Amino acid sequence: MSRLLWLDYLATIRERKTWLCVAMLAYALLVVPVVLARPPEHVRAAITTWFGGAAPFQIFMYVWVDLVMNKVIAFVPVVLASGVVLRERDAGVLPLLASKPLSIPRYFALRALSVCAVMVTLHVATQLAGAVYFAARVPGFRPGPFLGAMSLHAFAALFATALCAAIAAWVKHRGASALIGFATLGGLVGLSLIGFYQPAWRGLTLANPMTLGALGLGSLDHLGPAVLGPPMLALAALTALVIAAGAAGVRRMEA
């Protein structure tokens, strides 16, 4: 099982769609210092309201998380995961798999874990490259808080990828699953920071997994296990639940 997971991970890393995602992330890295040179006025106003000021590192983190990485995890998981198992079904491979000891639900779980691992690889590589690149390009950049906040955000990316795979398992049409996945993630991302703007709604917005992934923004000066641990565990549990839900959905393909 672990051997098959590793081989599938390597195969997914080599696919053209993965390198399209790599190109998009590389572009995001390069363009952020340009955006920071003249941030939109509404961004400055939001940061001042949120943090009580607009220091360079605070502006950078807001731009990086909200305008860049949140948009990335509304798109990249769709590209990576919206065809999980469906491509095999359309190619006529699923009946062959059904005759093997590896059941279709277990195969779905393996494929979902594989694309989740690819998503996390891309996310982590982007943050590590950013820690080096931004240190030279962003005034007041702080690598420690940056990597701490983005380590939590990686769990949101993990959940988003698993969710797209589960949607594909239930919808069973690649085009429709991609559209539904993008619309769902777009809605979650669009609402992810509402609690920061409207503190009265903060408790309610914690039900949004994308909000959990951005909680590091509100604690940049004191990130630690007490801040990062609970939302990481919650996102890991949600990821396991949606993979299980996807396995239940794909079971109908065995009929």
Secondary structure, DSSP 4 states (H G I P E B T S, - for coil): -HHHHHHHHHHHHHSHHHHHHHHHHHHHHHHHHHHHHS--HHHHHHHHHHHSS--HHHHHHHIIIIIIIHHHTTTHHHHHHTTTTHHHHHTT-HHHHHTSSS-HHHHHHHHHHHHHHHHHHHHHHHHHHHHHHHHHHSTT--HHHHHHHHHHHHHHHHHHHHHHHHHHHHH--HHHHHHHHHHHHHHHHHTTTHHHH-GGGHHHHTTSHHHHHTGGGGGTTS-SHHHHHHHHHHHHHHHHHHHHHHHHHHGGGG-
